[in-house]
């Protein structure tokens, strides 16, 4: 974990692009250690493009931004993997490897980022699976797990390298309400333990059930519930 007192994420006057079009401009906000923040807005409003900018999948061309003390505008491509080791990324569609067990999925990630000691790999896998409540699932294949269990494995995978922030893009989109509720409780526990969470969602019921700060992409701008009041209902999406 990072012990820096600076924000985990800090943006100043950033523009976000989709292809060659500016989709968001003048974006400025900070996310502190352990803070939970929702990202909302209509489809095409720039949510996913903003997330991709934060983990350097899209280049930062305008404004200044830092993530885990990495300055995005000056980030060489060779340094992108080091940035991503400080970020846990969670997608709606799981992206698990279905030809190997849960433990092998997690081991694959650790080996890819340089872990070599088999006993340490095994211990870290056990730790993250226990954290998401699936310590008995290590030797199961992904297809043997429910959708909610698969998403918990994805969360465990994102936690492997002790990230300073989890970036989650519609993580409950494919889950029924009860299972989604369990995932949200897990995210809240992770946030309370000191890892920031930035979660893009269309599910306003979750926001009402677990009220936290909201960033809203609207008409090319970013609104922040810490600074202004605005509505977020199904009509906004």
N, C-alpha and C positions, 0 to 999 in steps of 0.2 A: 504494500500500500504506500501511497505517497504521503509524506508528512509535511508537504509544503502548505503554507497558509494561504497561498494564492488560489483563486477559483480553479476548479477542475476544467471548466470551459469558460472562455471569455471571448466575446465577439464585439467588434466596434465597426459600425458602418459597413457591414459586409453585404455584398451582392451575391445572390445565388443564381446560377445559370442552369437552364435546361436546353441542351444543344447549344445554340448560339443566342438564345433568348434569355433576357433577364426576367426571372420569375419572382424574385424577392429582392428588395433593395433597402438600404438603410437599416439592416438588422444589427441590433446591439443588445446583448444580454450576457449575464454571468450565471453559471451554475456552481454552487458551492459543494464541498465535500459532503456526502450523505444526503444531499437534497434530492427530492423526487419531483420531477417536472413532466407534465403532459405536453404533447405537441399535437395540435388539432388543426383542422382546416379541410376545405373541400378537396376532392380528388383533383390533382393537377395544380394545387395551390403552392407546392414547393416543399412539402414536408420531407418526402424521401430524398429530394435533391439536397436539402439542408443537411440531413443525416449523412448522406454520402460525402458532402463537403467536410463534415467533422471528422470522418475517418479516412479522408484523403483519397476517396474513390473519384471525386470530382475536384478539379483544381480550384484554389482560392485565388481569384483574379482581382478582386476589388475589396478594399477594407483590410482590417487586421483581425487575426483570430489565433488563439492558442488553445490547445487541448493537452492536458497533463504536462504543461510547460513546454510542449512542442509548438513552435511558431509555424503555422501552416503555410504562410506566404513564402517562407524561406526553406521549406522542407524539401530536401532532395529525395528523388524517388527511392534511392537506396536506404533512406531512413524511415520510409513508410512502414515497413514491418515492425520497427521498434515502437512507433506510435501505436500501432494496432495491438501490440502486446500489452498496452496500458488501457485498452478499451475492450469490453466484452460486447459482441454484436449478436443480437438475437433477431431472427427473421420469422415471419409468419409460417413459412413452408418448411421449417425444421432443418432441412439440408443435412440430415444424418446420412452416413454411409450404410446402406442396408445389407451389404455383403459381409458385415462384421459385427461382433458383439458390442454392447454398450462400452465395456472397458476398452475394447480395441479402438472404438471411435475416439475415446478420450485420450488413449495412449498415442494415437496417430497425431493428435494436435500437439501434445507435449513434446514428442520427438521432433516435430516440425519446427518447434521454437527452441530446440537445442538441449532438451532434457535427455540424459543418457543413462542415469542410474536406475536400474529396473526397480529396486526397492523403493526409491523415492517416487518414481512414477506411480507405482501401485498404491503407495500411501496417499499421494495427492488425489488420485482418482477416488479412493475410499472417502477422503475428506469431503470432496465436492458432492459425491453421491449422497452422503449422509446429510449434508446441508440441505439438499432438495428433497430429502425423505425417500430416497430410492436406493439405499445402500445394498438392498438385496437384488438389484437388477443388473449388476455388473456383467453377468455371464449370459444375459438374455439378448436376443436379436431385436432390433428396433421394431420389426413387424409383430413381435409378441407383446408389445406395449400398447396401451391406449393412446389416443391423441394427447391427452393431458400429461401422461407419463413421458411421452416423447418430448413434449415441450419442456418438461422439467429436466430431461437429459440435456436439451439445448441450453437451458439456463446453467446447468452444471458445467457444460463445456465452456460457456462464456466466463465462468468464474475461475477456471483452471489457473490462470496466470495472475490472480488477485488484481483485477482491473480497478482503476480509480472511478470508472463510470461504465454502466451498462447502457448501451443504445439499443432500444427495442422497437422494431418497426412492425406494428400491428400484431403483437405477440399473442393476443387472445382472439384474433379474427376467425380462426377455424375451430374454436372451442365452444362447447355449450356453456351456458351461464354458470352452472355450478362448478365446472372444471376451471373456467376463467376466473372465478372467485378465488379458487385455491392458488392459481398462479399469481393473482394480485396480492394475496397475503404473503406469498413468498417474496415478491418484489418489495413489499413494505418492510419485511424483515431484513432484506439485503440493504435497503436504504438506511434503516435504523442502525445497521452495523457499521455504516460509514462509507459505503459505496454509493455514489450518485447514480440516479436512474433517469434517463430521458426516454420517454415512451410515446411514440406516435400511435394515435388511436382514433377510430371513428365511433367508439362506444361511449356515448355520453352517460349511459347508466352506470358504467364503471367509475366515471369521473364524479358523478353524484354520490356514489357509494363510498368512494375513497377520495375525498376532496383534497387536492393539492394544487400547487401553482400550475397555471395553464399558459402556454404560449400558443397563440393562434395566428396562422397564416391567412391573411385576408386582403384581397385587392392589392397584392404585391407588397404588402407591409407585414410586419410582425407586431402583434398586440401582446401585452404581458399583463396577466391578472394581478401581478404585484404593483402595477402602476395605474391600471385603469379597469373599469368594470365592463364586461361584455357578456352576451349570452352565448351559450354553446349547447345547442339542441340538434336534433336530427335535421332540422331545417338548414343548419349551417353546412351540411355535408352533401 
